[in-house]
């Protein structure tokens, strides 16, 4: 609403919202309605309204009113104030009361107010809210509500008003004298005061307010029965449930002196009677107790039943005196409360309680049985809770009798014979009758005011429609002709000026605000900071929500506002059947005009039974809204396995002139593309001269200037019913870099190189990754031939593209070489048929070591893989010495280095560090840092959680987890090696940064624990620096940067090894060395080797799989949304459709303008 008023520009509006406030230090929140300053500011806003020309919108927002929190708040129709001992309920009740006061004030100002009631919220009206809604001076009160955002309903509450007015007639004489004293007060303010007094009186009637104006629970009322009230009533069952009644029913007469008893009793209200009945005024005290007048209980009873000399209408009936003397005072008080303090109904419905005592005879059979006899004779044992319990067979019978008494209460209605007479002075209700007659007018005949209002609304609607038509016309002209920058600048400037006109507050209003807020009470002055001496600074902070040094109101410019809202919203997903049904409904509604909408009739004609098939034929075949990659089939069960061939991807790229996309360029530039690939292969040849592709190039079979280096990746995602769903894909070694590399390039201010070779991390994975094939778990888990057929077809494609290539439209051939196969270790094990993997790590003392690395013999009996603290480990001499394959791998037929076939299957730095080493390091370091905190293990990790959240908030990082616990690091006991249990790489990076922050902010010098922390912090810093450096570099790492990266990774391994040795000497299960550390050792030594030779090293993150892991999740999610029959084919069809949208957004394709020509 605030934005709407601002946008219209013709009305001044101000936002009063807690989230706009920024309190600092110990200052109270000036936008908090529950604070004195906030309430005073809200009153000021309402008072600023012009007479009858303002609108105030109240949006009560509190979790206490949510229907899901009823178990905590305890709110219901019977208990609107809920569990008042709960802090949030107390605050929300206070908010509701102050909102009611503001509504009264707005009504007194002849203003218009609205209350927002969200759909899931429950704001039950209390007595004061009911008094405002039902007892106000309103001719016609309507409650507007929306249902699902589709239509609006109106409900008139005339019947409720009539019932409330009838009740007001019967009690209005109690306020007569008070109203006569306020005749000189303005009518609006008088109505406000009367309504507020009535609402507060209802609060006291309901037992919700004590003398200190503190809300109490109406159900659990004070039940302290004094000794003076003990008698027959104490046996009443109602008192066992906390009945509040404990004093005489007519103790209200204590408020009058004996000499003028009748006069003061006339002024007493029904509220005083209830206070006396419910015990809020004690037996021996009354209002006169404050003046030192003490009244005895016996005197009170005498006054209640004695004869009235002048006011016969107040004479107590005879049967009331009988019930009073019989001791049924508590029940009479409850009856008065039940009839809502209506004296006539109370006298007519007085209940007589009859107590009756009954006796029953209980017979109990008893006997003796020994434990041995029970066990031997019965052979019965309770095997569930471990306690011996036996069934007893009685052989000696006896009877024991005892009596048990209980009470029954019967109620009956006794009609009173002598009803009190109403005095003549109270029989006239002219004002209320007039108001009732106005409400009873025929609503079908509109009054003059209604006609005038309707005419005004129709005129405003016509004006709005005219303005809307002009805006549509201007918009169409702007879209067709375009708008110059000068016109846009003038438009934005004009709109900003209009915004400032309705937001900047004058100096007169500043003085009014300061004068109002300065009149706070002394108690508030003790808790709130005083008002600033500078009126201008205070105004900017309080009213405008900006800093004191600001010169204008804090608001977004018009250009930013429209730029933000011009962004296209993400379309909602829909099923094929729902799309078909929607199209049919539109065709039936539009009739002949449906033909003007392209594709509408065709979509409506699709079959709902085969919705997936028909819509795919329409969208893909006729309208071309999918990539034109053919789906091929290879041999397999159930008709074969569908795949995408790499040659078809290359043909499509060449057809759309997208070869530059594989080079990481944004537009086509053939000379630059040739130079980039030529430089790439030249640097790779220096590292691996024995690769087959260079032999083919020397023979003239391949032109390396038009040969792209590709990578093959595979892994399992989560498909239907959490079953594995395998996805295999290709991607180029070159791309558009990383965000860290772009920041480093901007900071260095170095011109972009001509031979740009960036890593492939930027862009949507639908545009940078190319699907090769997919399989459900049922297809390959029990049938290895399916997986073998898929990998064999991929290897054949790799051989074909590295040998034959694909020609473009000009006849020039282009080649592709699958340089590496990457993925996590289980994927490498399956794809390469390895016999030396992580699964061979020794787990028992009698187990024979079989080797864990396919690149070397590390992990065997005489070559330990745990040797990570040196640059000359024993396994270095065993590189490529023995074959790690159980059989010839699938990619052996593709071009590779014959002497180093194992190198084709590369370790992944993402699974090695973020999901490997980082989890062991973070788990161990968190366990060590928890030892520095105080308390038990839960308290220590809670203290770490507070620090972690503060760090994430200060650095703008996502926490990803709500708490750091010992279960999160799998540290059940001190005999377990801690290791993080999460599987999110970004969480590892965040926790590593947090651990570095902790270590650098504290001076660690002292005992063995702090020495381990100091060494562990050095390891954390080295690993963080290593990863940051890799992400800031391009595909090829210069020798100096390669040496620095190698030194950082080697330093980390040394520090971690030292920590492991020291932890073992201290007999602590910390810093475990797992096979992942051996993978990092390979990467470190490879970087150092390239730098020692003066060569460019291949950046390890080129082989990282973060983006490929993201790509795997997309087809896996599609598999959960299609039919279980033909899952793979449906996934591939939807994949092509999804890719089409992303390729159009990336500028690689031009969106189809109409149906595809046949």
VENRA-V612402 format. One record per residue. N is the residue number from 0. PHI is phi in whole degrees, -180 to 180 (none if undefined). OMEGA is omega in whole degrees, 0 to 359 (999 if undefined). Layout:
n = {N N}
phi = {PHI PHI}
omega = {OMEGA OMEGA}
This chain:
n = {0 1 2 3 4 5 6 7 8 9 10 11 12 13 14 15 16 17 18 19 20 21 22 23 24 25 26 27 28 29 30 31 32 33 34 35 36 37 38 39 40 41 42 43 44 45 46 47 48 49 50 51 52 53 54 55 56 57 58 59 60 61 62 63 64 65 66 67 68 69 70 71 72 73 74 75 76 77 78 79 80 81 82 83 84 85 86 87 88 89 90 91 92 93 94 95 96 97 98 99 100 101 102 103 104 105 106 107 108 109 110 111 112 113 114 115 116 117 118 119 120 121 122 123 124 125 126 127 128 129 130 131 132 133 134 135 136 137 138 139 140 141 142 143 144 145 146 147 148 149 150 151 152 153 154 155 156 157 158 159 160 161 162 163 164 165 166 167 168 169 170 171 172 173 174 175 176 177 178 179 180 181 182 183 184 185 186 187 188 189 190 191 192 193 194 195 196 197 198 199 200 201 202 203 204 205 206 207 208 209 210 211 212 213 214 215 216 217 218 219 220 221 222 223 224 225 226 227 228 229 230 231 232 233 234 235 236 237 238 239 240 241 242 243 244 245 246 247 248 249 250 251 252 253 254 255 256 257 258 259 260 261 262 263 264 265 266 267 268 269 270 271 272 273 274 275 276 277 278 279 280 281 282 283 284 285 286 287 288 289 290 291 292 293 294 295 296 297 298 299 300 301 302 303 304 305 306 307 308 309 310 311 312 313 314 315 316 317 318 319 320 321 322 323 324 325 326 327 328 329 330 331 332 333 334 335 336 337 338 339 340 341 342 343 344 345 346 347 348 349 350 351 352 353 354 355 356 357 358 359 360 361 362 363 364 365 366 367 368 369 370 371 372 373 374 375 376 377 378 379 380 381 382 383 384 385 386 387 388 389 390 391 392 393 394 395 396 397 398 399 400 401 402 403 404 405 406 407 408 409 410 411 412 413 414 415 416 417 418 419 420 421 422 423 424 425 426 427 428 429 430 431 432 433 434 435 436 437 438 439 440 441 442 443 444 445 446 447 448 449 450 451 452 453 454 455 456 457 458 459 460 461 462 463 464 465 466 467 468 469 470 471 472 473 474 475 476 477 478 479 480 481 482 483 484 485 486 487 488 489 490 491 492 493 494 495 496 497 498 499 500 501 502 503 504 505 506 507 508 509 510 511 512 513 514 515 516 517 518 519 520 521 522 523 524 525 526 527 528 529 530 531 532 533 534 535 536 537 538 539 540 541 542 543 544 545 546 547 548 549 550 551 552 553 554 555 556 557 558 559 560 561 562 563 564 565 566 567 568 569 570 571 572 573 574 575 576 577 578 579 580 581 582 583 584 585 586 587 588 589 590 591 592 593 594 595 596 597 598 599 600 601 602 603 604 605 606 607 608 609 610 611 612 613 614 615 616 617 618 619 620 621 622 623 624 625 626 627 628 629 630 631 632 633 634 635 636 637 638 639 640 641 642 643 644 645 646 647 648 649 650 651 652 653 654 655 656 657 658 659 660 661 662 663 664 665 666 667 668 669 670 671 672 673 674 675 676 677 678 679 680 681 682 683 684 685 686 687 688 689 690 691 692 693 694 695 696 697 698 699 700 701 702 703 704 705 706 707 708 709 710 711 712 713 714 715 716 717 718 719 720 721 722 723 724 725 726 727 728 729 730 731 732 733 734 735 736 737 738 739 740 741 742 743 744 745 746 747 748 749 750 751 752 753 754 755 756 757 758 759 760 761 762 763 764 765 766 767 768 769 770 771 772 773 774 775 776 777 778 779 780 781 782 783 784 785 786 787 788 789 790 791 792 793 794 795 796 797 798 799 800 801 802 803 804 805 806 807 808 809 810 811 812 813 814 815 816 817 818 819 820 821 822 823 824 825 826 827 828 829 830 831 832 833 834 835 836 837 838 839 840 841 842 843 844 845 846 847 848 849 850 851 852 853 854 855 856 857 858 859 860 861 862 863 864 865 866 867 868 869 870 871 872 873 874 875 876 877 878 879 880 881 882 883 884 885 886 887 888 889 890 891 892 893 894 895 896 897 898 899 900 901 902 903 904 905 906 907 908 909 910 911 912 913 914 915 916 917 918 919 920 921 922 923 924 925 926 927 928 929 930 931 932 933 934 935 936 937 938 939 940 941 942 943 944 945 946 947 948 949 950 951 952 953 954 955 956 957 958 959 960 961 962 963 964 965 966 967 968 969 970 971 972 973 974 975 976 977 978 979 980 981 982 983 984 985 986 987 988 989 990 991 992 993 994 995 996 997 998 999 1000 1001 1002 1003 1004 1005 1006 1007 1008 1009 1010 1011 1012 1013 1014 1015 1016 1017 1018 1019 1020 1021 1022 1023 1024 1025 1026 1027 1028 1029 1030 1031 1032 1033 1034 1035 1036 1037 1038 1039 1040 1041 1042 1043 1044 1045 1046 1047 1048 1049 1050 1051 1052 1053 1054 1055 1056 1057 1058 1059 1060 1061 1062 1063 1064 1065 1066 1067 1068 1069 1070 1071 1072 1073 1074 1075 1076 1077 1078 1079 1080 1081 1082 1083 1084 1085 1086 1087 1088 1089 1090 1091 1092 1093 1094 1095 1096 1097 1098 1099 1100 1101 1102 1103 1104 1105 1106 1107 1108 1109 1110 1111 1112 1113 1114 1115 1116 1117 1118 1119 1120 1121 1122 1123 1124 1125 1126 1127 1128 1129 1130 1131 1132 1133 1134 1135 1136 1137 1138 1139 1140 1141 1142 1143 1144 1145 1146 1147 1148 1149 1150 1151 1152 1153 1154 1155 1156 1157}
phi = {none -62 -67 -64 -64 -64 -66 -60 85 -100 -125 -80 -146 -138 -98 -118 -141 -63 -74 -83 -89 -134 -67 -123 65 -101 -73 -74 -80 -75 -101 -90 -65 -81 -91 -65 -67 -67 -67 -64 -67 -66 -62 -63 -60 -68 -67 -76 -66 -73 -64 72 -128 -137 -129 -119 -108 -106 -116 -76 -123 -161 -64 -67 -89 -73 -64 -70 -100 -63 -63 -90 -75 72 -83 -159 -66 -85 -123 -65 -91 67 -80 -75 -84 -80 -59 -68 -69 -62 -65 -70 -64 -64 -63 -67 -65 -70 -64 -63 -63 -66 -64 -62 -65 -64 -65 -64 -87 58 -93 -108 -134 -131 -120 -87 -123 -63 -60 -81 -84 -133 -114 -69 -73 -89 -59 -70 -68 -63 -65 -70 -76 -99 -111 -82 -85 -123 -79 -151 -101 -123 -116 -98 -149 -107 -119 68 75 -107 -154 -121 -116 -125 -133 -87 -111 -65 -62 -65 -64 -63 -64 -66 -65 -63 -69 -65 -60 -76 -120 -69 -67 -70 -105 -61 -66 -67 -69 -66 -76 -111 -66 -84 -80 -57 -63 -66 -68 -63 -62 -61 -67 -63 -65 -64 -65 -65 -67 -69 -65 -63 -61 -69 -62 -76 76 -101 -142 -96 -65 -90 59 -109 -70 -128 -74 -70 -85 -96 -90 -58 -128 -79 -88 -76 -69 -72 -97 -66 175 -62 -68 -66 -87 -68 -62 -63 -69 -68 -100 82 -66 -81 -78 -154 -139 -66 -72 -116 -70 -63 -70 -68 -74 -110 -72 -66 -75 -126 -61 -68 -66 -75 -67 -64 -85 -70 -104 -64 -68 -64 -61 -67 -61 -71 -69 -84 89 -67 -102 -68 -59 -97 -125 -149 -62 -73 -64 -67 -94 87 -95 -110 -117 -79 -60 -63 -62 -61 -67 -63 -64 -68 -99 -73 -71 -97 -80 -109 -103 -67 -68 -97 -67 -77 -62 -65 -69 -66 -64 -65 -66 -65 -70 -77 99 -93 -75 -65 -65 -66 -65 -66 -62 -62 -70 -67 -90 60 63 -86 -65 -64 -67 -64 -68 -75 -120 -65 -95 -113 -97 -117 -105 -138 -107 -120 -127 -126 -109 -112 -108 -123 -89 -134 -170 -113 -152 -80 -66 -64 -65 -64 -72 -78 -80 -92 53 -118 -141 -79 -99 -93 -107 79 -99 -78 -131 -123 -89 -103 -99 -78 -113 -116 -95 -149 -126 -130 -111 -149 -100 -132 -109 -149 -115 -123 -120 -114 -121 -145 -93 -118 -81 -82 -83 -113 -80 -69 -90 -87 -62 -64 -68 -107 -89 -101 -129 -62 -64 -68 -64 -62 -64 -65 -65 -65 -71 -85 -63 -69 -75 -74 -100 -67 -83 -66 -65 -66 -63 -64 -65 -65 -63 -64 -64 -64 -65 -64 -64 -63 -62 -65 -64 -65 -63 -65 -62 -64 -64 -64 -66 -65 -65 -64 -64 -66 -69 -84 -100 85 -125 -76 -64 -65 -67 -64 -63 -63 -63 -63 -65 -65 -69 -66 -65 -66 -64 -66 -62 -95 -114 -73 -101 -77 -67 -62 -69 -63 -62 -65 -64 -66 -66 -73 -78 -72 -91 -87 -77 -67 -64 -68 -64 -76 -111 -118 -78 -65 -74 -63 -71 -91 -66 -65 -64 -65 -62 -65 -76 -83 -85 -96 68 -130 -72 -70 -87 -72 -104 -130 -66 -80 -157 -71 -70 -64 -64 -64 -64 -76 -62 -70 -86 -80 -66 -74 -74 -69 -68 -81 -75 -148 -78 -65 -64 -65 -64 -66 -64 -64 -63 -65 -64 -66 -64 -67 -78 -82 71 -67 -72 -66 -68 -75 -95 -66 85 -69 -66 -64 -69 -67 -83 -71 -85 -73 -68 -119 -64 -64 -65 -69 -67 -67 -64 -71 -71 -89 -74 -91 -98 65 -94 -155 -67 -82 -96 -71 -95 -99 -127 -112 -59 178 -76 57 90 106 -114 -75 -142 -110 -84 -68 -66 -70 -62 -66 -62 -65 -63 -69 -66 -94 58 -111 -63 -65 -64 -74 -92 86 -96 -86 -143 -71 -152 -53 -61 -68 -62 -64 -66 -65 -68 -65 -68 -62 -71 -66 -72 -70 -65 -66 -87 -137 -71 -88 -69 -64 -66 -76 -66 -65 -66 -66 -82 82 -82 -136 -101 -67 -69 -123 -122 -97 -91 -119 -126 -109 -131 -148 -172 -107 -107 -104 -99 -65 55 61 -85 -66 -136 -81 -132 -120 -147 -112 -160 -79 -71 -107 -158 -107 87 -121 -65 -65 -67 -66 -65 -67 -68 -68 -68 -77 56 -97 -64 -62 -72 -69 -90 -78 -131 -97 -74 -100 -121 -87 97 -69 -67 -68 -101 -105 -117 -123 -68 -104 -173 -149 -148 -79 -64 -65 -80 -121 -69 -104 -138 -68 -65 -64 -65 -64 -64 -64 -68 -66 -66 -66 -66 -64 -63 -62 -66 -64 -73 -81 -112 -94 76 -135 -91 -87 -67 -97 88 -82 -84 -129 -121 -137 -129 -80 -77 -144 -112 -123 153 -74 -64 -60 -67 -62 -60 -74 -71 -103 56 -81 -109 -115 -141 -62 -69 -89 -61 -72 -115 -132 -69 -92 -86 -87 -72 -116 91 -116 -117 -83 -90 -147 -97 -62 98 -82 -61 -101 -129 -74 -84 -76 -81 -110 -93 -137 -92 -126 -71 -67 -73 -64 -79 -105 -64 56 -83 -124 -80 -95 -98 -75 -149 -63 -69 -64 -82 -68 -80 -82 -60 -161 -87 -59 -83 -136 -62 -64 -68 -63 -99 -100 -72 -100 -69 -67 -74 -76 -102 -62 -106 -131 -60 -60 -71 -70 -69 -66 -62 -68 -68 -64 -64 -68 -68 -68 -68 -84 -90 -103 96 -77 -66 -67 -66 -67 -72 -67 -65 -65 -62 -61 -67 -65 -66 -64 -65 -64 -68 -71 -98 73 -103 -84 -77 69 -129 -81 -148 -98 -131 -69 -71 -66 -107 53 -115 -66 -149 -71 -87 -97 -79 -71 -155 -62 -100 -82 -126 -120 -64 -67 -66 -61 -62 -65 -66 -62 -65 -64 -66 -65 -63 -63 -67 -82 -94 -129 -82 -96 -146 163 -78 -65 -63 -70 -68 -64 -64 -65 -68 -65 -65 -62 -65 -63 -63 -64 -69 -63 -64 -63 -70 -61 -64 -62 -73 -88 -98 -90 -63 -104 -98 -59 -57 -66 -68 -64 -66 -62 -64 -64 -66 -64 -68 -68 -64 -60 -64 -67 -63 -66 -64 -62 -64 -64 -65 -68 -62 -68 -66 -87 58 -120 -84 -137 55 -72 -109 -110 -57 -61 -66 -66 -61 -64 -61 -61 -62 -64 -69 -68 -65 -66 -64 -65 -69 -66 -86 73 -109 -75 -95 -77 -62 -60 -76 -62 -95 -77 -121 -58 -67 -67 -65 -65 -65 -62 -65 -73 -63 -65 -67 -63 -67 -86 -111 -113 -66 -70 -90 67 -61 -64 -64 -64 -63 -67 -66 -68 -61 -64 -67 -67 -63 -58 -62 -70 -68 -67 -63 -77 83 -84 -131 -105 -63 -65 -88 -169 -61 -74 -74 -86}
omega = {179 179 180 179 178 184 178 173 183 182 175 181 179 182 178 189 182 184 177 183 177 181 180 177 181 180 177 182 186 177 180 184 180 175 182 181 179 179 178 179 177 177 179 178 181 181 180 180 173 185 176 184 181 178 178 180 181 175 183 183 178 179 180 181 181 181 179 183 181 179 179 184 181 182 174 179 180 180 184 183 171 180 190 176 180 184 182 178 178 180 181 176 177 178 180 179 181 175 178 178 178 177 177 180 179 178 178 179 182 180 178 181 178 178 179 178 181 184 182 184 177 177 182 182 174 181 182 177 177 179 180 184 188 186 182 178 182 178 183 182 181 178 182 180 178 179 177 179 184 180 184 177 177 181 179 183 182 182 179 178 180 180 180 179 178 177 179 179 187 182 185 182 180 181 186 185 180 180 180 180 183 183 182 181 178 187 183 180 179 177 179 182 181 181 179 180 179 180 178 177 177 176 182 178 182 179 185 183 177 181 180 180 178 181 176 180 181 182 181 181 179 183 180 180 181 182 182 184 181 181 180 183 186 179 182 181 182 183 177 179 175 178 183 187 177 181 184 184 181 177 179 181 178 182 181 173 185 185 178 185 186 184 183 178 178 182 181 182 176 179 178 178 181 178 179 182 186 175 176 166 188 186 187 183 173 179 179 180 178 179 178 180 182 180 181 178 181 177 179 179 179 179 184 188 184 180 177 185 185 183 180 181 178 181 179 177 184 183 175 178 180 179 179 181 179 174 181 185 181 180 177 178 178 179 178 178 181 181 175 173 175 188 182 180 178 181 183 187 181 184 176 183 180 181 182 180 177 178 177 181 182 178 182 176 184 177 183 178 181 181 180 179 178 182 184 184 186 182 183 181 177 185 185 181 177 180 180 178 188 174 188 171 185 176 175 185 174 182 176 184 171 184 179 183 176 185 173 181 177 182 174 182 178 181 179 182 185 178 180 179 178 179 181 183 182 183 181 178 188 183 179 178 178 179 178 179 178 180 182 179 181 182 180 179 182 179 179 179 178 179 180 179 179 179 179 178 180 178 179 179 178 178 179 178 178 178 180 178 178 180 179 179 178 180 179 178 181 180 182 184 183 180 180 179 180 180 179 179 178 180 180 181 180 181 178 178 178 178 181 181 183 181 182 183 182 179 178 178 177 180 180 178 182 181 180 184 179 184 177 182 184 181 178 180 181 185 182 179 183 182 180 180 180 182 181 180 181 180 182 181 188 189 186 175 179 182 183 182 181 181 180 181 180 180 177 178 181 181 179 181 183 175 180 185 177 181 182 179 180 182 179 178 180 178 180 181 179 177 179 180 178 179 178 178 179 179 179 179 184 181 182 180 179 179 179 178 185 174 184 180 180 179 179 181 180 181 176 179 178 186 181 181 186 179 177 177 181 185 183 186 186 185 175 181 177 177 184 178 182 177 179 183 175 182 179 182 176 174 175 182 179 180 168 179 180 179 177 175 180 178 179 179 179 180 181 180 182 179 180 180 178 179 183 178 180 180 183 177 187 180 180 179 178 180 181 182 177 178 179 183 177 179 179 179 177 180 185 185 183 181 184 184 180 175 177 179 179 179 179 180 183 174 185 177 179 180 182 177 184 177 178 181 177 178 181 172 180 181 182 179 176 175 181 178 185 179 178 185 175 167 183 176 183 179 184 171 179 178 179 179 178 177 179 179 178 181 180 179 177 180 181 182 178 178 182 177 182 175 188 180 184 178 179 183 174 180 182 178 184 184 176 181 180 180 171 182 180 184 185 184 181 182 181 180 179 178 179 179 179 182 178 178 177 178 177 177 179 179 181 183 177 182 185 181 180 181 176 183 180 178 179 181 175 184 174 178 174 188 182 168 187 179 178 186 176 178 178 179 182 186 184 182 184 172 174 182 179 182 182 181 185 180 179 181 182 182 179 180 182 181 184 188 179 178 183 181 180 181 176 186 185 180 182 176 181 182 187 184 183 176 178 179 181 184 183 180 181 182 178 183 180 182 179 189 172 176 181 180 183 185 177 179 177 179 181 174 184 181 184 180 181 181 178 179 192 174 182 182 179 177 180 186 186 182 180 183 182 181 177 181 180 178 180 182 177 177 179 180 178 179 180 179 182 178 178 187 178 180 181 179 175 176 176 179 179 179 181 180 177 178 181 179 181 183 179 180 176 181 180 178 181 183 169 183 177 176 180 179 176 183 181 178 182 176 179 174 180 177 182 184 183 179 178 184 181 176 176 179 180 180 177 177 178 179 176 178 179 183 181 182 183 177 184 175 180 187 183 180 180 175 175 178 180 178 178 178 176 177 179 181 180 180 177 179 179 182 178 181 181 182 178 183 179 183 181 184 178 184 181 178 177 178 180 179 178 179 180 180 177 177 177 181 178 181 180 178 178 178 179 179 181 178 178 178 177 180 177 181 181 176 176 177 184 181 179 179 177 177 178 178 176 181 181 182 177 176 179 179 180 180 178 178 181 182 172 180 176 182 181 182 171 180 180 192 180 182 178 175 176 180 181 181 184 174 179 177 177 181 179 185 180 181 179 175 182 185 186 181 180 179 181 177 179 177 179 178 179 178 182 181 183 178 176 179 181 180 179 179 172 185 181 182 182 180 181 180 180 999}
